[in-house]
């Protein structure tokens, strides 16, 4: 493994070196960096031109300029752009903005896409499978700029207007009721009568839920409350137990249920801490939650102790997330008043000159992140869903999966421990390219929503024929791609023991 990593690092170094030379030369030859100054009619025109020529070393041959840039990079100096601004500072701000924009969207797209793809594969040729396939192809074919504009119009402008009187029209409630029933029916496996019963139950639940939300004006002053947090926590306890350990042993189930109850009851106890916390305190509470859940799983897990610890930690973290979300929603009404009833923003990363407590500042960030995150998720989600479905269908037909079933192993064990692990191998390649690519920024999304991230920095550098910012962008993205592809190669050996990197 060490020899493999060393070999890849050496090869990647020379590949990056050649690529940086090509990009530098192409950028330098792409236009005239003095074009704007040549059209300047001010008395200082010649002085400005001389300053820029000296700053960008335009009187030096391009290969020599590249060698000078390479020497500065070796010393850890990114230099300055054509206006004399420090590129390292620009790069730090742009990278921070890009990570804030695309990291959450990419992680959510990967997680949700893989889960939906696996369920679709396990429910092949069902109503759910056909629906997911249709939705995936529709989302995959939508232009990103069009999706972004539609989100700005209907999820921001129209939704902000609707929040002034958040009552759901009866026609919309009827449509949501139908969608809820169809979703329940599509997720149900069995004969037609069973699916019809699931459709009826889903329709009733959805209709009652949205009617209550409309009558109570929940969207104007949202919140979960202790009963809903407990219900979600108990559902997560059962789900995580089924996924990790199965229900044939009671120890893991008791541990996860205990974690859900303890997490729900901790919300009133931690009232003073959660009034205006810091991220350091939130991180401390997360570590405390993991420690308590691990101890609970160890004490009650019995023979399935390891699985109980994993399931209990998942339940505890999920319940803690519900408590965090409840506190965030409780601050929504007061935040909406401070921003004049426009909580969903259409441009920028934050409200200018806005000050508030921890919850208000995070709602402000979430309101600015919502639209670009949704735009990126809708496009990426389709890709991960289709890849996950195809990979799982291929794996589920392998001989070792049939052998596992023939041995009498539970279906959960066959899917989670045998099929899912090997089905992740093609997805790992896709994730490596995607996670590395998003560091380069979402150029279209950043332009539509006014984010000054890596994509904005790259486009501006090209327009100004300024190799400094372009090379800083390329150096970060190129190195990230090399690193993530190496991580993917290493993960192959972990996911499939048959792969040997030596």
C-alpha positions as CSV (number, residue, x, y, z in Angstrom):
1,X,0.0,0.0,0.0
2,X,2.8,2.4,0.9
3,X,4.6,1.7,-2.4
4,X,1.3,2.2,-4.3
5,X,0.7,5.6,-2.6
6,X,4.3,6.7,-3.2
7,X,4.1,5.7,-6.9
8,X,0.8,7.6,-7.4
9,X,2.2,10.7,-5.6
10,X,5.2,10.8,-7.9
11,X,3.2,10.3,-11.1
12,X,0.5,12.8,-9.9
13,X,3.2,15.4,-9.2
14,X,4.5,15.4,-12.8
15,X,1.0,15.3,-14.2
16,X,0.1,18.4,-12.2
17,X,3.4,20.1,-13.2
18,X,2.7,19.6,-16.9
19,X,-0.9,20.7,-16.5
20,X,0.0,23.9,-14.7
21,X,2.4,24.8,-17.5
22,X,-0.3,24.3,-20.1
23,X,-3.0,26.2,-18.2
24,X,-0.6,29.1,-17.5
25,X,0.4,29.5,-21.1
26,X,-3.2,29.2,-22.4
27,X,-4.3,31.8,-19.9
28,X,-1.5,34.2,-20.7
29,X,-2.3,33.9,-24.5
30,X,-6.0,34.2,-24.1
31,X,-6.1,38.0,-24.4
32,X,-4.6,41.4,-23.6
33,X,-4.4,42.1,-19.8
34,X,-3.9,45.8,-20.6
35,X,-7.0,46.2,-22.8
36,X,-9.0,48.1,-20.1
37,X,-6.1,50.5,-19.5
38,X,-5.6,51.2,-23.1
39,X,-9.1,52.6,-23.3
40,X,-8.5,54.8,-20.2
41,X,-8.4,58.5,-20.9
42,X,-7.1,59.7,-17.5
43,X,-3.8,61.5,-17.2
44,X,-2.3,58.6,-15.2
45,X,-2.9,56.2,-18.1
46,X,0.8,55.5,-18.8
47,X,1.7,55.2,-15.2
48,X,-1.1,52.6,-14.7
49,X,0.1,50.6,-17.7
50,X,3.7,50.7,-16.5
51,X,2.6,49.5,-13.0
52,X,0.6,46.6,-14.3
53,X,3.3,45.6,-16.8
54,X,5.8,45.5,-13.9
55,X,3.4,43.7,-11.5
56,X,2.4,41.0,-14.0
57,X,5.9,40.9,-15.6
58,X,4.5,41.3,-19.1
59,X,7.9,42.3,-20.4
60,X,9.2,38.8,-19.6
61,X,8.6,35.8,-21.9
62,X,5.7,33.5,-20.8
63,X,7.9,30.4,-20.0
64,X,10.1,32.6,-17.7
65,X,7.0,34.0,-16.1
66,X,5.8,30.5,-15.4
67,X,9.1,29.6,-13.8
68,X,8.8,32.7,-11.6
69,X,5.3,31.7,-10.6
70,X,6.5,28.1,-9.9
71,X,9.3,29.4,-7.7
72,X,6.8,31.6,-5.7
73,X,4.5,28.6,-5.2
74,X,7.4,26.5,-3.9
75,X,7.9,29.2,-1.2
76,X,4.2,29.2,-0.4
77,X,3.5,32.5,-2.0
78,X,0.5,32.8,-4.4
79,X,1.5,36.4,-5.4
80,X,-0.9,39.2,-6.2
81,X,-3.4,39.7,-9.0
82,X,-3.2,42.4,-11.7
83,X,-4.7,45.0,-9.3
84,X,-2.1,44.2,-6.5
85,X,-4.5,42.2,-4.3
86,X,-3.2,39.2,-2.3
87,X,-4.3,36.1,-4.2
88,X,-3.9,33.9,-1.0
89,X,-6.6,36.0,0.8
90,X,-8.9,35.8,-2.3
91,X,-8.4,32.1,-2.5
92,X,-9.2,31.6,1.2
93,X,-12.4,33.6,0.9
94,X,-13.5,31.9,-2.4
95,X,-12.8,28.4,-1.1
96,X,-14.7,29.1,2.1
97,X,-17.7,30.4,0.2
98,X,-17.6,27.4,-2.3
99,X,-17.4,24.8,0.5
100,X,-20.3,26.5,2.3
101,X,-22.3,26.4,-0.9
102,X,-21.6,22.9,-2.4
103,X,-20.4,20.7,0.5
104,X,-23.8,20.3,2.1
105,X,-25.5,19.9,-1.3
106,X,-23.1,17.2,-2.4
107,X,-23.2,15.2,0.9
108,X,-27.0,15.3,0.9
109,X,-27.2,14.3,-2.8
110,X,-24.9,11.4,-2.2
111,X,-26.7,10.2,0.9
112,X,-30.2,10.6,-0.3
113,X,-29.4,9.4,-3.9
114,X,-27.7,6.2,-2.7
115,X,-30.6,5.4,-0.3
116,X,-33.3,6.0,-3.0
117,X,-31.3,4.1,-5.5
118,X,-31.0,1.1,-3.3
119,X,-34.7,1.1,-2.4
120,X,-35.5,1.4,-6.1
121,X,-33.3,-1.6,-6.9
122,X,-34.9,-3.7,-4.1
123,X,-38.4,-2.6,-5.4
124,X,-37.5,-3.2,-9.1
125,X,-40.4,-2.6,-11.5
126,X,-42.7,-1.4,-8.7
127,X,-44.6,1.9,-8.8
128,X,-41.8,3.4,-6.6
129,X,-39.2,2.3,-9.1
130,X,-41.0,3.7,-12.1
131,X,-41.6,7.0,-10.3
132,X,-38.0,7.4,-9.2
133,X,-36.8,6.5,-12.7
134,X,-39.1,9.1,-14.3
135,X,-38.1,11.8,-11.7
136,X,-34.4,11.0,-12.1
137,X,-34.5,11.4,-15.9
138,X,-36.5,14.7,-15.6
139,X,-34.1,16.2,-13.0
140,X,-31.1,15.1,-15.0
141,X,-32.4,16.8,-18.2
142,X,-33.2,20.1,-16.5
143,X,-30.8,23.0,-17.2
144,X,-29.2,24.2,-14.0
145,X,-29.7,27.9,-14.7
146,X,-33.4,27.3,-15.4
147,X,-33.8,25.4,-12.2
148,X,-32.1,28.1,-10.3
149,X,-34.3,30.9,-11.8
150,X,-37.5,28.8,-11.1
151,X,-36.4,28.3,-7.5
152,X,-35.8,32.0,-7.0
153,X,-39.3,32.8,-8.3
154,X,-41.4,30.2,-6.6
155,X,-39.4,29.0,-3.6
156,X,-38.2,32.4,-2.6
157,X,-40.3,35.3,-3.9
158,X,-43.7,33.5,-4.0
159,X,-43.1,31.6,-0.8
160,X,-42.1,34.8,1.1
161,X,-45.3,36.4,-0.1
162,X,-47.3,33.4,1.0
163,X,-45.8,33.5,4.5
164,X,-47.7,36.7,5.2
165,X,-50.9,34.5,5.3
166,X,-49.7,30.8,5.4
167,X,-52.9,29.0,4.8
168,X,-52.9,26.1,2.3
169,X,-55.7,26.2,-0.3
170,X,-58.0,23.2,-0.4
171,X,-56.9,22.3,-3.9
172,X,-53.3,22.1,-2.8
173,X,-54.2,20.1,0.2
174,X,-56.0,17.6,-2.1
175,X,-53.0,17.4,-4.4
176,X,-50.6,16.8,-1.4
177,X,-53.0,14.2,-0.1
178,X,-52.9,12.3,-3.4
179,X,-49.1,12.5,-3.5
180,X,-48.8,11.2,0.1
181,X,-51.1,8.3,-0.8
182,X,-49.2,7.4,-3.9
183,X,-45.9,7.6,-2.0
184,X,-47.2,5.2,0.7
185,X,-48.6,2.8,-1.9
186,X,-45.4,2.8,-4.0
187,X,-43.2,2.0,-1.0
188,X,-45.4,-0.9,0.0
189,X,-44.6,-4.4,-1.2
190,X,-47.2,-7.0,-1.7
191,X,-50.5,-7.7,-3.4
192,X,-52.8,-5.1,-4.8
193,X,-55.1,-5.0,-1.7
194,X,-52.2,-4.3,0.6
195,X,-51.0,-1.4,-1.6
196,X,-54.5,0.0,-1.8
197,X,-54.7,0.0,2.0
198,X,-51.3,1.7,2.2
199,X,-52.6,4.3,-0.3
200,X,-55.7,5.0,1.8
201,X,-53.6,5.3,5.0
202,X,-51.1,7.6,3.3
203,X,-53.8,9.8,1.9
204,X,-55.6,10.2,5.3
205,X,-52.3,10.9,7.1
206,X,-51.2,13.5,4.5
207,X,-54.6,15.2,4.4
208,X,-54.9,15.5,8.1
209,X,-51.3,16.7,8.5
210,X,-51.5,19.5,6.0
211,X,-55.0,20.5,7.1
212,X,-53.7,20.9,10.7
213,X,-50.6,22.8,9.5
214,X,-52.8,25.2,7.5
215,X,-55.3,25.8,10.3
216,X,-52.6,26.4,13.0
217,X,-50.6,28.7,10.7
218,X,-47.6,26.5,11.5
219,X,-45.4,27.9,8.7
220,X,-45.5,31.4,10.3
221,X,-44.3,30.2,13.6
222,X,-42.9,26.6,13.1
223,X,-41.5,24.2,15.7
224,X,-41.5,20.5,16.4
225,X,-42.2,20.2,20.2
226,X,-41.4,17.3,22.5
227,X,-44.1,14.9,21.2
228,X,-42.9,15.1,17.6
229,X,-39.2,14.9,18.6
230,X,-40.0,11.8,20.6
231,X,-42.0,10.2,17.7
232,X,-39.2,10.9,15.3
233,X,-36.6,9.6,17.8
234,X,-38.6,6.3,18.4
235,X,-39.0,5.8,14.6
236,X,-35.2,6.3,14.1
237,X,-34.6,3.8,16.9
238,X,-36.6,1.1,15.2
239,X,-35.2,2.0,11.8
240,X,-31.5,2.0,12.9
241,X,-32.1,-1.3,14.8
242,X,-33.5,-3.0,11.8
243,X,-30.8,-1.7,9.6
244,X,-27.8,-2.5,11.8
245,X,-28.8,-5.4,14.1
246,X,-32.2,-6.7,13.2
247,X,-35.2,-7.2,15.5
248,X,-34.5,-10.8,16.5
249,X,-32.4,-9.6,19.5
250,X,-34.1,-7.2,22.0
251,X,-30.9,-5.7,23.5
252,X,-30.1,-3.3,20.6
253,X,-33.7,-2.3,20.3
254,X,-33.9,-1.4,24.0
255,X,-30.7,0.6,23.8
256,X,-31.9,2.6,20.8
257,X,-35.3,3.3,22.3
258,X,-33.5,4.4,25.5
259,X,-31.3,6.8,23.5
260,X,-34.4,8.3,21.8
261,X,-36.1,8.9,25.1
262,X,-33.1,10.3,26.9
263,X,-32.3,12.6,23.9
264,X,-35.9,13.9,23.8
265,X,-36.0,14.6,27.6
266,X,-32.6,16.3,27.5
267,X,-34.0,19.3,25.5
268,X,-35.7,21.0,28.5
269,X,-32.8,20.2,30.7
270,X,-30.3,21.9,28.3
271,X,-32.5,25.0,27.9
272,X,-30.0,27.4,29.3
273,X,-27.1,25.9,27.3
274,X,-29.1,26.0,24.1
275,X,-30.4,29.6,24.6
276,X,-27.4,31.1,22.7
277,X,-24.7,28.5,22.3
278,X,-21.5,28.4,20.2
279,X,-20.5,25.8,17.7
280,X,-17.9,24.6,20.2
281,X,-20.6,23.9,22.7
282,X,-22.7,22.2,20.1
283,X,-19.7,20.0,19.2
284,X,-19.2,19.2,22.9
285,X,-22.8,18.1,23.2
286,X,-22.4,15.9,20.2
287,X,-19.4,14.2,21.7
288,X,-21.3,13.8,25.0
289,X,-24.2,12.3,23.1
290,X,-21.9,9.8,21.3
291,X,-20.3,8.8,24.6
292,X,-23.6,8.3,26.4
293,X,-25.1,6.3,23.5
294,X,-22.0,4.1,23.3
295,X,-22.3,3.3,27.0
296,X,-26.0,2.6,26.6
297,X,-25.4,0.3,23.7
298,X,-22.6,-1.5,25.5
299,X,-24.7,-2.0,28.6
300,X,-27.9,-3.2,26.9
301,X,-26.5,-4.8,23.7
302,X,-25.9,-8.2,25.0
303,X,-24.6,-10.6,22.4
304,X,-25.1,-7.9,19.7
305,X,-23.1,-5.4,21.6
306,X,-21.1,-3.9,18.7
307,X,-24.2,-3.6,16.5
308,X,-26.1,-2.1,19.4
309,X,-23.5,0.6,20.0
310,X,-23.6,1.6,16.3
311,X,-27.4,1.7,16.2
312,X,-27.6,3.6,19.5
313,X,-25.2,6.2,18.3
314,X,-27.1,6.7,15.1
315,X,-30.4,7.1,17.1
316,X,-28.8,9.5,19.6
317,X,-27.3,11.7,16.9
318,X,-30.5,11.8,14.9
319,X,-32.6,12.7,18.0
320,X,-30.1,15.4,18.9
321,X,-30.4,16.7,15.4
322,X,-34.2,16.9,15.9
323,X,-33.7,18.9,19.1
324,X,-31.3,21.2,17.2
325,X,-33.8,21.6,14.4
326,X,-36.6,22.4,16.9
327,X,-34.6,25.2,18.5
328,X,-33.8,26.6,15.0
329,X,-37.4,26.6,14.0
330,X,-38.5,28.3,17.2
331,X,-36.3,31.3,16.2
332,X,-37.8,31.5,12.7
333,X,-40.7,33.8,13.5
334,X,-38.5,36.5,15.2
335,X,-35.9,36.2,12.5
336,X,-38.6,36.7,9.8
337,X,-39.7,40.0,11.4
338,X,-36.1,41.3,11.5
339,X,-35.7,40.7,7.7
340,X,-39.1,42.2,6.9
341,X,-40.8,39.0,6.1
342,X,-38.3,37.8,3.5
343,X,-36.6,34.8,5.2
344,X,-35.7,33.0,2.0
345,X,-33.0,35.0,0.2
346,X,-32.3,35.0,-3.5
347,X,-28.7,36.4,-3.6
348,X,-25.5,36.4,-1.6
349,X,-24.2,34.3,1.3
350,X,-25.6,36.4,4.2
351,X,-27.7,39.4,4.9
352,X,-25.5,42.5,4.9
353,X,-24.8,44.0,8.4
354,X,-27.1,41.5,10.1
355,X,-26.5,40.8,13.8
356,X,-28.3,38.3,16.0
357,X,-27.8,35.4,18.3
358,X,-26.6,31.9,17.3
359,X,-30.0,30.7,16.1
360,X,-30.8,33.8,14.1
361,X,-27.4,33.9,12.4
362,X,-27.7,30.2,11.4
363,X,-31.3,30.7,10.1
364,X,-29.9,33.6,8.0
365,X,-27.2,31.4,6.6
366,X,-29.7,28.6,5.9
367,X,-32.0,31.0,4.2
368,X,-29.3,32.0,1.8
369,X,-28.1,28.4,1.3
370,X,-31.5,26.9,0.6
371,X,-32.0,27.8,-3.0
372,X,-28.5,27.1,-4.4
373,X,-28.4,23.8,-2.4
374,X,-31.7,22.7,-3.8
375,X,-30.6,23.6,-7.3
376,X,-27.4,21.5,-7.0
377,X,-29.2,18.6,-5.2
378,X,-31.9,18.2,-7.9
379,X,-29.2,17.8,-10.6
380,X,-26.8,15.6,-8.6
381,X,-29.5,13.5,-7.0
382,X,-30.6,12.0,-10.3
383,X,-27.0,10.8,-11.1
384,X,-26.5,9.1,-7.8
385,X,-29.9,7.5,-7.8
386,X,-29.4,5.9,-11.2
387,X,-25.8,4.7,-10.5
388,X,-26.8,3.3,-7.2
389,X,-29.8,1.4,-8.7
390,X,-27.8,0.0,-11.5
391,X,-24.9,-1.1,-9.2
392,X,-27.2,-2.8,-6.7
393,X,-29.2,-4.6,-9.4
394,X,-25.9,-6.0,-10.8
395,X,-24.6,-7.0,-7.4
396,X,-27.9,-8.6,-6.3
397,X,-27.7,-11.1,-9.3
398,X,-24.2,-12.3,-8.3
399,X,-23.6,-15.9,-7.2
400,X,-22.4,-14.9,-3.7
401,X,-25.6,-13.1,-3.0
402,X,-27.7,-16.1,-4.1
403,X,-25.4,-18.3,-1.9
404,X,-26.0,-16.0,1.1
405,X,-29.7,-16.3,0.7
406,X,-29.4,-20.1,0.2
407,X,-27.6,-20.3,3.5
408,X,-30.7,-18.9,5.2
409,X,-29.3,-15.5,6.1
410,X,-31.8,-12.7,6.8
411,X,-32.5,-10.4,3.8
412,X,-31.2,-7.5,5.9
413,X,-27.8,-9.2,6.2
414,X,-27.8,-10.1,2.6
415,X,-28.5,-6.6,1.4
416,X,-26.4,-4.6,4.0
417,X,-23.4,-6.8,4.6
418,X,-23.0,-8.5,1.2
419,X,-24.6,-6.6,-1.6
420,X,-24.4,-3.0,-0.4
421,X,-20.7,-3.0,0.3
422,X,-19.7,-4.3,-3.2
423,X,-22.4,-2.1,-4.8
424,X,-20.6,0.9,-3.5
425,X,-17.5,0.4,-5.6
426,X,-18.7,2.2,-8.8
427,X,-20.3,4.9,-6.6
428,X,-16.9,5.4,-4.9
429,X,-15.4,6.5,-8.2
430,X,-18.3,8.8,-8.9
431,X,-18.1,10.3,-5.4
432,X,-14.3,10.9,-5.8
433,X,-14.7,12.9,-9.0
434,X,-17.8,14.7,-7.7
435,X,-16.3,15.7,-4.3
436,X,-13.1,16.9,-6.0
437,X,-15.0,18.7,-8.7
438,X,-17.2,20.7,-6.4
439,X,-14.1,22.3,-4.9
440,X,-13.8,24.1,-8.2
441,X,-17.1,25.8,-7.5
442,X,-20.5,25.7,-9.2
443,X,-19.9,28.4,-11.8
444,X,-23.5,28.6,-13.0
445,X,-25.0,28.5,-9.5
446,X,-22.6,31.0,-8.1
447,X,-23.5,33.5,-10.9
448,X,-27.2,33.1,-10.5
449,X,-27.2,33.4,-6.8
450,X,-24.4,36.0,-6.4
451,X,-21.9,33.8,-4.6
452,X,-18.2,34.9,-4.8
453,X,-16.7,31.4,-4.7
454,X,-14.0,29.5,-6.6
455,X,-16.0,29.5,-9.8
456,X,-16.4,33.3,-9.7
457,X,-12.7,33.7,-9.0
458,X,-11.8,31.4,-12.0
459,X,-14.1,33.2,-14.4
460,X,-13.0,36.7,-13.3
461,X,-9.3,35.6,-13.8
462,X,-10.0,34.4,-17.3
463,X,-11.9,37.6,-18.2
464,X,-9.1,39.8,-17.0
465,X,-6.4,37.6,-18.6
466,X,-4.8,37.3,-15.1
467,X,-2.9,34.0,-14.7
468,X,-2.4,34.4,-10.9
469,X,-6.0,33.7,-9.7
470,X,-6.5,31.1,-12.5
471,X,-3.5,29.2,-11.4
472,X,-4.4,29.4,-7.7
473,X,-7.8,27.9,-8.7
474,X,-6.3,25.2,-10.8
475,X,-3.7,24.3,-8.2
476,X,-6.3,23.7,-5.5
477,X,-8.8,21.8,-7.7
478,X,-6.1,19.7,-9.4
479,X,-4.5,18.7,-6.1
480,X,-7.9,17.9,-4.7
481,X,-8.8,15.7,-7.7
482,X,-5.5,13.8,-7.3
483,X,-6.0,13.2,-3.6
484,X,-9.6,12.1,-3.8
485,X,-8.9,9.7,-6.6
486,X,-6.1,8.2,-4.5
487,X,-8.6,7.9,-1.6
488,X,-11.0,6.1,-3.9
489,X,-8.4,3.6,-5.0
490,X,-7.6,2.9,-1.3
491,X,-11.3,2.5,-0.5
492,X,-11.6,-0.1,-3.3
493,X,-9.4,-2.5,-1.3
494,X,-11.5,-1.9,1.9
495,X,-14.8,-2.4,0.1
496,X,-13.7,-5.5,-1.8
497,X,-11.0,-7.7,-0.3
498,X,-10.4,-9.3,-3.8
499,X,-8.8,-6.1,-4.9
500,X,-5.1,-5.9,-4.3
501,X,-3.3,-2.6,-4.9
502,X,0.2,-4.2,-4.8
